[in-house]
Amino acid sequence: INLGKKKVQKKLQELNNDILLESASEYYVDFEFQNEIGENKFLVFGAKYILIEFPFMEAPKNIDDIIFQLQLQGYNVVLAHPERYLYYTLKDYKKLTDKGVLLQLNLLSIIGYYSPEVKKQAQKLIEENLVSFVGTDCHNMSQAELLKKCFTNSFWHQLLKSEKLLNSTL
């Protein structure tokens, strides 16, 4: 699983670069995922953070139970790209964060890459100070180029000033 990480780490060492490199996986919350809780199969990062994602059309029916099960196993639950779950309201996100769930926002969302509605949801999450992580979710070079635009966006600067980001050294 970590062969790619080992190759990159070796190359970084050859270049005398001491970048901290971690690898993790984003887990889709479904029946199969729930059945794997407790088997210690998950690829996590940092302080046993586990990155999960929901379906885009509707909320998982038993998410409170899944979160509880993960927390009992010692995981710190991080919800990937919450701004893209348009079926959730700020009230829903506050309930999740009150349960200890951390939110990871996709940077491209703040510039409207996914849709105007997703952009608006991202802005609300930032304004309410609910974001703990940011991610890029880049899958190609054109998306990587768009990231430059994100770093000049006022909502990015608001996130940095919040001092809540746990990965603010991007």
C-alpha positions, 0 to 999 in steps of 0.5 A, a space after each residue: 500500500 505504501 510503496 509509492 510513498 516509500 519511493 517518494 520519500 527515498 527521492 526526497 532524502 536523495 535531494 536532502 529534502 526533509 518534507 514530512 510525507 504522509 499517505 492516507 485514503 479517503 473512505 466512502 461511507 457505505 455498508 462495506 465500510 461500516 463492516 470494516 470498522 474494528 479491523 484496523 485496515 484503514 490508512 490514516 494520517 497524523 493523530 489517527 485521522 480517518 478521512 471519510 466521504 459521503 454519497 453526493 445525493 443523500 446523507 448516510 442513514 446511520 452516520 451517527 452510529 458510524 462516527 461513534 464506532 470509529 471514535 470508539 476505535 480511537 479514530 479522529 473522524 475527518 469529513 472530506 469536502 463537506 461543502 459538496 453535500 448540499 443536502 446538509 445545512 449549517 445546523 447539520 454540520 454543527 451537529 457533526 462538529 459537536 460530535 468531534 467530526 472535523 471538516 476538510 474543505 476542498 480548496 477549489 470549492 472557494 473559487 466555484 470550481 464545482 458549482 456556485 452552490 458548492 462555493 456558497 456552502 464552502 463560504 458558509 462553513 468558513 464564515 462559521 469557523 467549522 473548517 479544520 483541514 483543507 485539501 486540494 482534490 487535484 486530479 490533473 495539472 489544470 486543477 493544480 494550476 487553478 490552485 494559484 487562484 485559491 491562494 489569492 481568494 479572501 476566503 483562503 485568507 480568512 481560513 488562515 487567520 482563523 488559526 483553526 486549520 490543522 494543516 495551515 502550512 500548505 
